[in-house]
Amino acid sequence: MLTLDPELVGNQETFKYLLGGVSPRPIALVSTISELGVNNLSPFSFFNAFGSNPPVLAFSASRRGTNNTSKDTYENLISTKECVIHTVNYSMLEQMNLASSEFDSDIDEFVKSGFTPIASERVRPVRVKESPIHFECELMQMIELGGLPGSGNLAVCKVVNIHVSEDVLDGRGGVDPNKLDAIGRNGGAFYTRASGLALFEAQKPRGNGIGYEALPEFIKKSNVYTANNLGLFAMTEIIPSNQEVENFISRLKIKEASEETFYIYHRLGDYKNMFASALFLQSQSNEKSYYFFELTAMASLMARDLGFAWKVAIHSNSTRAIQK
Ligand SMILES: Cc1cc2nc3c(=O)[nH]c(=O)nc-3n(C[C@H](O)[C@H](O)[C@H](O)COP(=O)(O)O)c2cc1C
């Protein structure tokens, strides 16, 4: 591995690997107001949420790498103690990018970026109408992380009011990520668009699983299962016994099938019919039946039917052992 000591390689090199490695990062589009009443708007991807009671968001308006000066957002927060943090979606990309230009502090960046200002309810800085979610915030703490070019200034902000557009609601009391279509920042000039095929679900383990070290060798040594498959196998709380597996199989209806029908079920993710087909193929001494069982276990894992996956995997292993 490439190993770097930040103190030896310097800020520019460190910056590249920090941004490449910590990615994608959410983007806060931050609206502040200066003491003289000038609106400021800038994006920050050193940003996240840190608590919900009280609700806390934090971002870092770092010292400029070029001349070690502080950014307008930092100065405005120090003097007026308020901001509005906005979620950035794909349709806001280029205007958000425009707002990252280093305009002088007497320039209204709403005018420059073309975003529409609307009044906030609890703080003085205005909001960005085009953004689907707005967090009105009060500064809790500004933590200065060094006085050097590139040093961060962590603005820890308490959220005092939240506005969510109905357009992004999922109808179940939450936000629909596909409707939100948020973007994140990666390293270099790369961004991530968090919608469509980039989105997937992974439910949290319900209880404490058996753990990776408890996986039997026939699972760990498979040439078919992926690391994610092994993680899912390890999430199960109890491994079914051989007797349970036998009982389960004796109740199944085995359908006549061909390799072609197996693959049709595979494409459909229909792991129950995949298993019925694989059992038939096994009864016909099909030499690929172990492979079909493992594909079936994988498909059951993808459907989060861990019990089914274990039964298929155990059956596959025990019949292989008998044949040996
Ligand atoms: C997507 C994106 C993310 C950015 N993230 C940060 C960041 O986390 N911290 C930072 O200091 N600057 C960041 N910048 C650069 C600032 O937006 C830029 O320096 C801006 O001009 C600061 O404006 P201000 O002086 O009006 O506060 C980012 C720029 C873009 C386009």
PDBQT file of the ligand as one rigid body, heavy atoms in Angstrom, charges set to zero:
ROOT
HETATM    1  C1  LIG A 401     -18.806  20.704  -3.864  1.00  0.00    +0.000 C 
HETATM    2  C2  LIG A 401     -17.878  21.641  -3.148  1.00  0.00    +0.000 A 
HETATM    3  C3  LIG A 401     -17.520  21.350  -1.851  1.00  0.00    +0.000 A 
HETATM    4  C4  LIG A 401     -16.670  22.217  -1.153  1.00  0.00    +0.000 A 
HETATM    5  N1  LIG A 401     -16.355  21.900   0.131  1.00  0.00    +0.000 NA
HETATM    6  C5  LIG A 401     -15.587  22.743   0.850  1.00  0.00    +0.000 A 
HETATM    7  C6  LIG A 401     -15.318  22.465   2.215  1.00  0.00    +0.000 A 
HETATM    8  O1  LIG A 401     -15.769  21.470   2.784  1.00  0.00    +0.000 OA
HETATM    9  N2  LIG A 401     -14.560  23.370   2.899  1.00  0.00    +0.000 N 
HETATM   10  C7  LIG A 401     -14.084  24.479   2.310  1.00  0.00    +0.000 A 
HETATM   11  O2  LIG A 401     -13.433  25.262   2.985  1.00  0.00    +0.000 OA
HETATM   12  N3  LIG A 401     -14.344  24.773   1.015  1.00  0.00    +0.000 NA
HETATM   13  C8  LIG A 401     -15.086  23.934   0.283  1.00  0.00    +0.000 A 
HETATM   14  N4  LIG A 401     -15.377  24.226  -1.018  1.00  0.00    +0.000 N 
HETATM   15  C9  LIG A 401     -14.900  25.494  -1.580  1.00  0.00    +0.000 C 
HETATM   16  C10 LIG A 401     -15.759  26.653  -1.106  1.00  0.00    +0.000 C 
HETATM   17  O3  LIG A 401     -17.095  26.473  -1.556  1.00  0.00    +0.000 OA
HETATM   18  C11 LIG A 401     -15.212  27.955  -1.682  1.00  0.00    +0.000 C 
HETATM   19  O4  LIG A 401     -13.942  28.182  -1.130  1.00  0.00    +0.000 OA
HETATM   20  C12 LIG A 401     -16.129  29.146  -1.468  1.00  0.00    +0.000 C 
HETATM   21  O5  LIG A 401     -15.744  30.156  -2.323  1.00  0.00    +0.000 OA
HETATM   22  C13 LIG A 401     -16.073  29.692  -0.082  1.00  0.00    +0.000 C 
HETATM   23  O6  LIG A 401     -16.885  30.844  -0.124  1.00  0.00    +0.000 OA
HETATM   24  P1  LIG A 401     -16.951  31.960   0.980  1.00  0.00    +0.000 P 
HETATM   25  O7  LIG A 401     -15.612  32.645   1.035  1.00  0.00    +0.000 OA
HETATM   26  O8  LIG A 401     -18.023  32.828   0.434  1.00  0.00    +0.000 OA
HETATM   27  O9  LIG A 401     -17.300  31.334   2.266  1.00  0.00    +0.000 OA
HETATM   28  C14 LIG A 401     -16.181  23.373  -1.765  1.00  0.00    +0.000 A 
HETATM   29  C15 LIG A 401     -16.530  23.640  -3.096  1.00  0.00    +0.000 A 
HETATM   30  C16 LIG A 401     -17.365  22.780  -3.780  1.00  0.00    +0.000 A 
HETATM   31  C17 LIG A 401     -17.740  23.070  -5.191  1.00  0.00    +0.000 C 
ENDROOT
TORSDOF 0
